[in-house]
Amino acid sequence: MSSEGRPRMFAKPVEEGKEYELDIKEMSRRGEGIARIEGLVIFVPNTKPGDHVKVKIIRVANRFAQGEVVQ
């Protein structure tokens, strides 16, 4: 635990606002493409398995991140 008494957050392999090149490997139940960086799931709308895309991270949550394709 941290000195404030809260559980320590582990560093995420991505940061909001940064761009990453990703390979979409699978589809979510909602129809979004899924990629992973160091095991962290990244949901990317309007992509499909086999796509290689440049993605801007728009949200980082505890167990996943959301990104959008950069044109």
PDB file of N, CA, C and O in Angstrom:
ATOM      1  N   MET A   1       0.829  -1.190   0.000  1.00  0.00           N
ATOM      2  CA  MET A   1       0.000   0.000   0.000  1.00  0.00           C
ATOM      3  C   MET A   1       0.869   1.247   0.000  1.00  0.00           C
ATOM      4  O   MET A   1       2.011   1.234   0.459  1.00  0.00           O
ATOM      5  N   SER A   2       0.307   2.308  -0.518  1.00  0.00           N
ATOM      6  CA  SER A   2       1.040   3.566  -0.540  1.00  0.00           C
ATOM      7  C   SER A   2       0.981   4.214   0.838  1.00  0.00           C
ATOM      8  O   SER A   2       0.279   3.734   1.728  1.00  0.00           O
ATOM      9  N   SER A   3       1.713   5.295   1.006  1.00  0.00           N
ATOM     10  CA  SER A   3       1.749   5.966   2.303  1.00  0.00           C
ATOM     11  C   SER A   3       0.395   6.555   2.681  1.00  0.00           C
ATOM     12  O   SER A   3       0.154   6.835   3.856  1.00  0.00           O
ATOM     13  N   GLU A   4      -0.498   6.749   1.703  1.00  0.00           N
ATOM     14  CA  GLU A   4      -1.828   7.283   1.996  1.00  0.00           C
ATOM     15  C   GLU A   4      -2.808   6.184   2.410  1.00  0.00           C
ATOM     16  O   GLU A   4      -3.963   6.471   2.724  1.00  0.00           O
ATOM     17  N   GLY A   5      -2.351   4.924   2.413  1.00  0.00           N
ATOM     18  CA  GLY A   5      -3.228   3.836   2.835  1.00  0.00           C
ATOM     19  C   GLY A   5      -4.054   3.222   1.720  1.00  0.00           C
ATOM     20  O   GLY A   5      -4.877   2.342   1.972  1.00  0.00           O
ATOM     21  N   ARG A   6      -3.845   3.678   0.480  1.00  0.00           N
ATOM     22  CA  ARG A   6      -4.584   3.114  -0.658  1.00  0.00           C
ATOM     23  C   ARG A   6      -3.718   2.077  -1.346  1.00  0.00           C
ATOM     24  O   ARG A   6      -2.491   2.160  -1.291  1.00  0.00           O
ATOM     25  N   PRO A   7      -4.341   1.095  -1.996  1.00  0.00           N
ATOM     26  CA  PRO A   7      -3.534   0.138  -2.763  1.00  0.00           C
ATOM     27  C   PRO A   7      -2.772   0.872  -3.862  1.00  0.00           C
ATOM     28  O   PRO A   7      -3.296   1.814  -4.457  1.00  0.00           O
ATOM     29  N   ARG A   8      -1.569   0.457  -4.128  1.00  0.00           N
ATOM     30  CA  ARG A   8      -0.749   1.077  -5.160  1.00  0.00           C
ATOM     31  C   ARG A   8      -1.256   0.657  -6.541  1.00  0.00           C
ATOM     32  O   ARG A   8      -1.580  -0.510  -6.758  1.00  0.00           O
ATOM     33  N   MET A   9      -1.321   1.592  -7.454  1.00  0.00           N
ATOM     34  CA  MET A   9      -1.740   1.286  -8.822  1.00  0.00           C
ATOM     35  C   MET A   9      -0.512   0.862  -9.611  1.00  0.00           C
ATOM     36  O   MET A   9       0.542   1.489  -9.507  1.00  0.00           O
ATOM     37  N   PHE A  10      -0.639  -0.185 -10.389  1.00  0.00           N
ATOM     38  CA  PHE A  10       0.462  -0.617 -11.228  1.00  0.00           C
ATOM     39  C   PHE A  10       0.525   0.273 -12.460  1.00  0.00           C
ATOM     40  O   PHE A  10      -0.505   0.718 -12.966  1.00  0.00           O
ATOM     41  N   ALA A  11       1.717   0.526 -12.932  1.00  0.00           N
ATOM     42  CA  ALA A  11       1.890   1.358 -14.123  1.00  0.00           C
ATOM     43  C   ALA A  11       1.272   0.649 -15.323  1.00  0.00           C
ATOM     44  O   ALA A  11       1.464  -0.552 -15.513  1.00  0.00           O
ATOM     45  N   LYS A  12       0.541   1.388 -16.113  1.00  0.00           N
ATOM     46  CA  LYS A  12      -0.077   0.849 -17.328  1.00  0.00           C
ATOM     47  C   LYS A  12       0.916   0.978 -18.479  1.00  0.00           C
ATOM     48  O   LYS A  12       1.730   1.901 -18.498  1.00  0.00           O
ATOM     49  N   PRO A  13       0.850   0.051 -19.443  1.00  0.00           N
ATOM     50  CA  PRO A  13       1.779   0.112 -20.578  1.00  0.00           C
ATOM     51  C   PRO A  13       1.402   1.155 -21.627  1.00  0.00           C
ATOM     52  O   PRO A  13       2.132   1.337 -22.602  1.00  0.00           O
ATOM     53  N   VAL A  14       0.263   1.850 -21.442  1.00  0.00           N
ATOM     54  CA  VAL A  14      -0.155   2.914 -22.360  1.00  0.00           C
ATOM     55  C   VAL A  14      -0.545   4.146 -21.552  1.00  0.00           C
ATOM     56  O   VAL A  14      -0.827   4.057 -20.357  1.00  0.00           O
ATOM     57  N   GLU A  15      -0.556   5.301 -22.224  1.00  0.00           N
ATOM     58  CA  GLU A  15      -0.966   6.540 -21.583  1.00  0.00           C
ATOM     59  C   GLU A  15      -2.025   7.229 -22.427  1.00  0.00           C
ATOM     60  O   GLU A  15      -1.964   7.198 -23.656  1.00  0.00           O
ATOM     61  N   GLU A  16      -3.000   7.852 -21.765  1.00  0.00           N
ATOM     62  CA  GLU A  16      -4.021   8.618 -22.473  1.00  0.00           C
ATOM     63  C   GLU A  16      -3.366   9.707 -23.296  1.00  0.00           C
ATOM     64  O   GLU A  16      -2.444  10.385 -22.842  1.00  0.00           O
ATOM     65  N   GLY A  17      -3.862   9.864 -24.529  1.00  0.00           N
ATOM     66  CA  GLY A  17      -3.365  10.913 -25.406  1.00  0.00           C
ATOM     67  C   GLY A  17      -2.181  10.506 -26.262  1.00  0.00           C
ATOM     68  O   GLY A  17      -1.849  11.207 -27.218  1.00  0.00           O
ATOM     69  N   LYS A  18      -1.538   9.397 -25.948  1.00  0.00           N
ATOM     70  CA  LYS A  18      -0.394   8.940 -26.746  1.00  0.00           C
ATOM     71  C   LYS A  18      -0.866   8.026 -27.869  1.00  0.00           C
ATOM     72  O   LYS A  18      -1.953   7.451 -27.811  1.00  0.00           O
ATOM     73  N   GLU A  19      -0.020   7.904 -28.896  1.00  0.00           N
ATOM     74  CA  GLU A  19      -0.347   7.082 -30.057  1.00  0.00           C
ATOM     75  C   GLU A  19       0.547   5.845 -30.101  1.00  0.00           C
ATOM     76  O   GLU A  19       1.726   5.889 -29.751  1.00  0.00           O
ATOM     77  N   TYR A  20      -0.055   4.745 -30.544  1.00  0.00           N
ATOM     78  CA  TYR A  20       0.641   3.461 -30.622  1.00  0.00           C
ATOM     79  C   TYR A  20       0.247   2.774 -31.918  1.00  0.00           C
ATOM     80  O   TYR A  20      -0.874   2.947 -32.396  1.00  0.00           O
ATOM     81  N   GLU A  21       1.167   1.990 -32.497  1.00  0.00           N
ATOM     82  CA  GLU A  21       0.849   1.149 -33.653  1.00  0.00           C
ATOM     83  C   GLU A  21       0.478  -0.224 -33.121  1.00  0.00           C
ATOM     84  O   GLU A  21       1.235  -0.834 -32.366  1.00  0.00           O
ATOM     85  N   LEU A  22      -0.688  -0.703 -33.517  1.00  0.00           N
ATOM     86  CA  LEU A  22      -1.216  -1.952 -32.975  1.00  0.00           C
ATOM     87  C   LEU A  22      -1.666  -2.892 -34.082  1.00  0.00           C
ATOM     88  O   LEU A  22      -2.047  -2.468 -35.173  1.00  0.00           O
ATOM     89  N   ASP A  23      -1.610  -4.182 -33.770  1.00  0.00           N
ATOM     90  CA  ASP A  23      -2.204  -5.206 -34.624  1.00  0.00           C
ATOM     91  C   ASP A  23      -3.474  -5.681 -33.943  1.00  0.00           C
ATOM     92  O   ASP A  23      -3.446  -6.139 -32.801  1.00  0.00           O
ATOM     93  N   ILE A  24      -4.588  -5.569 -34.654  1.00  0.00           N
ATOM     94  CA  ILE A  24      -5.874  -6.031 -34.119  1.00  0.00           C
ATOM     95  C   ILE A  24      -5.905  -7.547 -34.266  1.00  0.00           C
ATOM     96  O   ILE A  24      -5.722  -8.076 -35.363  1.00  0.00           O
ATOM     97  N   LYS A  25      -6.137  -8.241 -33.159  1.00  0.00           N
ATOM     98  CA  LYS A  25      -6.067  -9.699 -33.138  1.00  0.00           C
ATOM     99  C   LYS A  25      -7.423 -10.388 -33.075  1.00  0.00           C
ATOM    100  O   LYS A  25      -7.573 -11.510 -33.559  1.00  0.00           O
ATOM    101  N   GLU A  26      -8.425  -9.714 -32.474  1.00  0.00           N
ATOM    102  CA  GLU A  26      -9.734 -10.357 -32.322  1.00  0.00           C
ATOM    103  C   GLU A  26     -10.828  -9.306 -32.231  1.00  0.00           C
ATOM    104  O   GLU A  26     -10.562  -8.104 -32.234  1.00  0.00           O
ATOM    105  N   MET A  27     -12.076  -9.791 -32.149  1.00  0.00           N
ATOM    106  CA  MET A  27     -13.230  -8.897 -32.055  1.00  0.00           C
ATOM    107  C   MET A  27     -13.895  -9.044 -30.699  1.00  0.00           C
ATOM    108  O   MET A  27     -13.957 -10.137 -30.137  1.00  0.00           O
ATOM    109  N   SER A  28     -14.396  -7.919 -30.178  1.00  0.00           N
ATOM    110  CA  SER A  28     -15.166  -7.965 -28.932  1.00  0.00           C
ATOM    111  C   SER A  28     -16.610  -8.333 -29.252  1.00  0.00           C
ATOM    112  O   SER A  28     -17.014  -8.343 -30.415  1.00  0.00           O
ATOM    113  N   ARG A  29     -17.373  -8.632 -28.222  1.00  0.00           N
ATOM    114  CA  ARG A  29     -18.804  -8.929 -28.417  1.00  0.00           C
ATOM    115  C   ARG A  29     -19.554  -7.728 -28.969  1.00  0.00           C
ATOM    116  O   ARG A  29     -20.596  -7.880 -29.606  1.00  0.00           O
ATOM    117  N   ARG A  30     -19.021  -6.527 -28.725  1.00  0.00           N
ATOM    118  CA  ARG A  30     -19.672  -5.302 -29.215  1.00  0.00           C
ATOM    119  C   ARG A  30     -19.217  -4.920 -30.612  1.00  0.00           C
ATOM    120  O   ARG A  30     -19.664  -3.909 -31.154  1.00  0.00           O
ATOM    121  N   GLY A  31     -18.326  -5.723 -31.206  1.00  0.00           N
ATOM    122  CA  GLY A  31     -17.888  -5.466 -32.572  1.00  0.00           C
ATOM    123  C   GLY A  31     -16.662  -4.577 -32.684  1.00  0.00           C
ATOM    124  O   GLY A  31     -16.329  -4.126 -33.780  1.00  0.00           O
ATOM    125  N   GLU A  32     -15.985  -4.318 -31.576  1.00  0.00           N
ATOM    126  CA  GLU A  32     -14.758  -3.528 -31.619  1.00  0.00           C
ATOM    127  C   GLU A  32     -13.567  -4.452 -31.800  1.00  0.00           C
ATOM    128  O   GLU A  32     -13.580  -5.594 -31.342  1.00  0.00           O
ATOM    129  N   GLY A  33     -12.534  -3.948 -32.473  1.00  0.00           N
ATOM    130  CA  GLY A  33     -11.302  -4.705 -32.572  1.00  0.00           C
ATOM    131  C   GLY A  33     -10.587  -4.711 -31.231  1.00  0.00           C
ATOM    132  O   GLY A  33     -10.717  -3.776 -30.442  1.00  0.00           O
ATOM    133  N   ILE A  34      -9.829  -5.776 -30.981  1.00  0.00           N
ATOM    134  CA  ILE A  34      -9.072  -5.903 -29.742  1.00  0.00           C
ATOM    135  C   ILE A  34      -7.601  -6.107 -30.068  1.00  0.00           C
ATOM    136  O   ILE A  34      -7.235  -6.961 -30.876  1.00  0.00           O
ATOM    137  N   ALA A  35      -6.762  -5.297 -29.417  1.00  0.00           N
ATOM    138  CA  ALA A  35      -5.311  -5.465 -29.471  1.00  0.00           C
ATOM    139  C   ALA A  35      -4.831  -5.546 -28.026  1.00  0.00           C
ATOM    140  O   ALA A  35      -5.579  -5.243 -27.096  1.00  0.00           O
ATOM    141  N   ARG A  36      -3.588  -5.955 -27.847  1.00  0.00           N
ATOM    142  CA  ARG A  36      -3.021  -6.011 -26.496  1.00  0.00           C
ATOM    143  C   ARG A  36      -1.618  -5.421 -26.506  1.00  0.00           C
ATOM    144  O   ARG A  36      -0.852  -5.609 -27.451  1.00  0.00           O
ATOM    145  N   ILE A  37      -1.299  -4.704 -25.436  1.00  0.00           N
ATOM    146  CA  ILE A  37       0.061  -4.240 -25.188  1.00  0.00           C
ATOM    147  C   ILE A  37       0.416  -4.719 -23.796  1.00  0.00           C
ATOM    148  O   ILE A  37      -0.222  -4.330 -22.817  1.00  0.00           O
ATOM    149  N   GLU A  38       1.437  -5.566 -23.704  1.00  0.00           N
ATOM    150  CA  GLU A  38       1.871  -6.140 -22.426  1.00  0.00           C
ATOM    151  C   GLU A  38       0.690  -6.725 -21.642  1.00  0.00           C
ATOM    152  O   GLU A  38       0.628  -6.609 -20.419  1.00  0.00           O
ATOM    153  N   GLY A  39      -0.241  -7.353 -22.361  1.00  0.00           N
ATOM    154  CA  GLY A  39      -1.372  -8.008 -21.728  1.00  0.00           C
ATOM    155  C   GLY A  39      -2.580  -7.119 -21.491  1.00  0.00           C
ATOM    156  O   GLY A  39      -3.667  -7.630 -21.221  1.00  0.00           O
ATOM    157  N   LEU A  40      -2.423  -5.803 -21.583  1.00  0.00           N
ATOM    158  CA  LEU A  40      -3.555  -4.886 -21.391  1.00  0.00           C
ATOM    159  C   LEU A  40      -4.411  -4.884 -22.653  1.00  0.00           C
ATOM    160  O   LEU A  40      -3.910  -4.643 -23.751  1.00  0.00           O
ATOM    161  N   VAL A  41      -5.696  -5.152 -22.491  1.00  0.00           N
ATOM    162  CA  VAL A  41      -6.626  -5.166 -23.620  1.00  0.00           C
ATOM    163  C   VAL A  41      -6.930  -3.736 -24.051  1.00  0.00           C
ATOM    164  O   VAL A  41      -7.198  -2.864 -23.224  1.00  0.00           O
ATOM    165  N   ILE A  42      -6.882  -3.515 -25.361  1.00  0.00           N
ATOM    166  CA  ILE A  42      -7.206  -2.205 -25.927  1.00  0.00           C
ATOM    167  C   ILE A  42      -8.316  -2.397 -26.946  1.00  0.00           C
ATOM    168  O   ILE A  42      -8.149  -3.114 -27.932  1.00  0.00           O
ATOM    169  N   PHE A  43      -9.454  -1.750 -26.700  1.00  0.00           N
ATOM    170  CA  PHE A  43     -10.597  -1.811 -27.607  1.00  0.00           C
ATOM    171  C   PHE A  43     -10.482  -0.675 -28.616  1.00  0.00           C
ATOM    172  O   PHE A  43     -10.253   0.478 -28.251  1.00  0.00           O
ATOM    173  N   VAL A  44     -10.648  -1.025 -29.907  1.00  0.00           N
ATOM    174  CA  VAL A  44     -10.531  -0.030 -30.975  1.00  0.00           C
ATOM    175  C   VAL A  44     -11.723  -0.184 -31.930  1.00  0.00           C
ATOM    176  O   VAL A  44     -11.774  -1.139 -32.706  1.00  0.00           O
ATOM    177  N   PRO A  45     -12.688   0.757 -31.876  1.00  0.00           N
ATOM    178  CA  PRO A  45     -13.839   0.686 -32.783  1.00  0.00           C
ATOM    179  C   PRO A  45     -13.425   0.793 -34.243  1.00  0.00           C
ATOM    180  O   PRO A  45     -12.371   1.345 -34.557  1.00  0.00           O
ATOM    181  N   ASN A  46     -14.249   0.270 -35.125  1.00  0.00           N
ATOM    182  CA  ASN A  46     -14.070   0.358 -36.576  1.00  0.00           C
ATOM    183  C   ASN A  46     -12.799  -0.326 -37.066  1.00  0.00           C
ATOM    184  O   ASN A  46     -12.191   0.105 -38.046  1.00  0.00           O
ATOM    185  N   THR A  47     -12.405  -1.393 -36.380  1.00  0.00           N
ATOM    186  CA  THR A  47     -11.278  -2.202 -36.826  1.00  0.00           C
ATOM    187  C   THR A  47     -11.688  -3.661 -36.801  1.00  0.00           C
ATOM    188  O   THR A  47     -12.713  -4.021 -36.222  1.00  0.00           O
ATOM    189  N   LYS A  48     -10.869  -4.506 -37.441  1.00  0.00           N
ATOM    190  CA  LYS A  48     -11.153  -5.937 -37.471  1.00  0.00           C
ATOM    191  C   LYS A  48      -9.839  -6.703 -37.377  1.00  0.00           C
ATOM    192  O   LYS A  48      -8.774  -6.140 -37.634  1.00  0.00           O
ATOM    193  N   PRO A  49      -9.904  -7.986 -37.010  1.00  0.00           N
ATOM    194  CA  PRO A  49      -8.680  -8.782 -36.927  1.00  0.00           C
ATOM    195  C   PRO A  49      -7.885  -8.710 -38.241  1.00  0.00           C
ATOM    196  O   PRO A  49      -8.445  -8.796 -39.333  1.00  0.00           O
ATOM    197  N   GLY A  50      -6.575  -8.552 -38.098  1.00  0.00           N
ATOM    198  CA  GLY A  50      -5.704  -8.432 -39.256  1.00  0.00           C
ATOM    199  C   GLY A  50      -5.322  -7.000 -39.572  1.00  0.00           C
ATOM    200  O   GLY A  50      -4.357  -6.762 -40.298  1.00  0.00           O
ATOM    201  N   ASP A  51      -6.071  -6.032 -39.031  1.00  0.00           N
ATOM    202  CA  ASP A  51      -5.746  -4.623 -39.266  1.00  0.00           C
ATOM    203  C   ASP A  51      -4.487  -4.232 -38.495  1.00  0.00           C
ATOM    204  O   ASP A  51      -4.301  -4.644 -37.350  1.00  0.00           O
ATOM    205  N   HIS A  52      -3.628  -3.440 -39.126  1.00  0.00           N
ATOM    206  CA  HIS A  52      -2.482  -2.822 -38.455  1.00  0.00           C
ATOM    207  C   HIS A  52      -2.788  -1.330 -38.463  1.00  0.00           C
ATOM    208  O   HIS A  52      -2.836  -0.712 -39.527  1.00  0.00           O
ATOM    209  N   VAL A  53      -2.995  -0.746 -37.284  1.00  0.00           N
ATOM    210  CA  VAL A  53      -3.493   0.628 -37.204  1.00  0.00           C
ATOM    211  C   VAL A  53      -2.681   1.461 -36.218  1.00  0.00           C
ATOM    212  O   VAL A  53      -2.072   0.937 -35.285  1.00  0.00           O
ATOM    213  N   LYS A  54      -2.688   2.762 -36.448  1.00  0.00           N
ATOM    214  CA  LYS A  54      -2.135   3.722 -35.492  1.00  0.00           C
ATOM    215  C   LYS A  54      -3.316   4.199 -34.651  1.00  0.00           C
ATOM    216  O   LYS A  54      -4.327   4.655 -35.183  1.00  0.00           O
ATOM    217  N   VAL A  55      -3.174   4.088 -33.344  1.00  0.00           N
ATOM    218  CA  VAL A  55      -4.285   4.335 -32.429  1.00  0.00           C
ATOM    219  C   VAL A  55      -3.890   5.366 -31.385  1.00  0.00           C
ATOM    220  O   VAL A  55      -2.788   5.319 -30.836  1.00  0.00           O
ATOM    221  N   LYS A  56      -4.801   6.300 -31.114  1.00  0.00           N
ATOM    222  CA  LYS A  56      -4.623   7.247 -30.009  1.00  0.00           C
ATOM    223  C   LYS A  56      -5.445   6.731 -28.835  1.00  0.00           C
ATOM    224  O   LYS A  56      -6.632   6.443 -28.987  1.00  0.00           O
ATOM    225  N   ILE A  57      -4.827   6.613 -27.675  1.00  0.00           N
ATOM    226  CA  ILE A  57      -5.522   6.126 -26.482  1.00  0.00           C
ATOM    227  C   ILE A  57      -6.385   7.257 -25.928  1.00  0.00           C
ATOM    228  O   ILE A  57      -5.889   8.347 -25.643  1.00  0.00           O
ATOM    229  N   ILE A  58      -7.684   6.986 -25.779  1.00  0.00           N
ATOM    230  CA  ILE A  58      -8.599   8.016 -25.288  1.00  0.00           C
ATOM    231  C   ILE A  58      -9.066   7.764 -23.853  1.00  0.00           C
ATOM    232  O   ILE A  58      -9.608   8.661 -23.207  1.00  0.00           O
ATOM    233  N   ARG A  59      -8.854   6.537 -23.356  1.00  0.00           N
ATOM    234  CA  ARG A  59      -9.255   6.230 -21.981  1.00  0.00           C
ATOM    235  C   ARG A  59      -8.442   5.048 -21.481  1.00  0.00           C
ATOM    236  O   ARG A  59      -8.264   4.058 -22.191  1.00  0.00           O
ATOM    237  N   VAL A  60      -7.951   5.158 -20.253  1.00  0.00           N
ATOM    238  CA  VAL A  60      -7.255   4.051 -19.614  1.00  0.00           C
ATOM    239  C   VAL A  60      -7.993   3.720 -18.329  1.00  0.00           C
ATOM    240  O   VAL A  60      -8.092   4.553 -17.428  1.00  0.00           O
ATOM    241  N   ALA A  61      -8.513   2.496 -18.248  1.00  0.00           N
ATOM    242  CA  ALA A  61      -9.215   2.027 -17.052  1.00  0.00           C
ATOM    243  C   ALA A  61      -8.333   1.001 -16.350  1.00  0.00           C
ATOM    244  O   ALA A  61      -7.213   0.742 -16.790  1.00  0.00           O
ATOM    245  N   ASN A  62      -8.827   0.420 -15.270  1.00  0.00           N
ATOM    246  CA  ASN A  62      -8.024  -0.550 -14.522  1.00  0.00           C
ATOM    247  C   ASN A  62      -7.616  -1.758 -15.344  1.00  0.00           C
ATOM    248  O   ASN A  62      -6.466  -2.191 -15.280  1.00  0.00           O
ATOM    249  N   ARG A  63      -8.554  -2.311 -16.122  1.00  0.00           N
ATOM    250  CA  ARG A  63      -8.278  -3.579 -16.799  1.00  0.00           C
ATOM    251  C   ARG A  63      -8.254  -3.494 -18.317  1.00  0.00           C
ATOM    252  O   ARG A  63      -8.039  -4.501 -18.991  1.00  0.00           O
ATOM    253  N   PHE A  64      -8.473  -2.302 -18.859  1.00  0.00           N
ATOM    254  CA  PHE A  64      -8.484  -2.162 -20.318  1.00  0.00           C
ATOM    255  C   PHE A  64      -8.248  -0.703 -20.693  1.00  0.00           C
ATOM    256  O   PHE A  64      -8.229   0.184 -19.839  1.00  0.00           O
ATOM    257  N   ALA A  65      -8.071  -0.482 -21.980  1.00  0.00           N
ATOM    258  CA  ALA A  65      -7.965   0.890 -22.515  1.00  0.00           C
ATOM    259  C   ALA A  65      -8.849   0.963 -23.749  1.00  0.00           C
ATOM    260  O   ALA A  65      -9.199  -0.058 -24.341  1.00  0.00           O
ATOM    261  N   GLN A  66      -9.207   2.192 -24.130  1.00  0.00           N
ATOM    262  CA  GLN A  66      -9.963   2.425 -25.350  1.00  0.00           C
ATOM    263  C   GLN A  66      -9.150   3.365 -26.227  1.00  0.00           C
ATOM    264  O   GLN A  66      -8.541   4.324 -25.752  1.00  0.00           O
ATOM    265  N   GLY A  67      -9.158   3.066 -27.514  1.00  0.00           N
ATOM    266  CA  GLY A  67      -8.428   3.900 -28.448  1.00  0.00           C
ATOM    267  C   GLY A  67      -9.268   4.213 -29.660  1.00  0.00           C
ATOM    268  O   GLY A  67     -10.332   3.630 -29.871  1.00  0.00           O
ATOM    269  N   GLU A  68      -8.770   5.155 -30.463  1.00  0.00           N
ATOM    270  CA  GLU A  68      -9.432   5.481 -31.731  1.00  0.00           C
ATOM    271  C   GLU A  68      -8.361   5.546 -32.804  1.00  0.00           C
ATOM    272  O   GLU A  68      -7.230   5.970 -32.567  1.00  0.00           O
ATOM    273  N   VAL A  69      -8.757   5.111 -33.996  1.00  0.00           N
ATOM    274  CA  VAL A  69      -7.818   5.092 -35.114  1.00  0.00           C
ATOM    275  C   VAL A  69      -7.446   6.528 -35.492  1.00  0.00           C
ATOM    276  O   VAL A  69      -8.311   7.397 -35.603  1.00  0.00           O
ATOM    277  N   VAL A  70      -6.152   6.760 -35.686  1.00  0.00           N
ATOM    278  CA  VAL A  70      -5.653   8.066 -36.120  1.00  0.00           C
ATOM    279  C   VAL A  70      -5.492   8.005 -37.636  1.00  0.00           C
ATOM    280  O   VAL A  70      -4.872   7.080 -38.161  1.00  0.00           O
ATOM    281  N   GLN A  71      -6.043   8.977 -38.329  1.00  0.00           N
ATOM    282  CA  GLN A  71      -5.969   8.988 -39.795  1.00  0.00           C
ATOM    283  C   GLN A  71      -4.657   9.572 -40.269  1.00  0.00           C
ATOM    284  O   GLN A  71      -4.420   9.661 -41.473  1.00  0.00           O
TER     285      GLN A  71
END
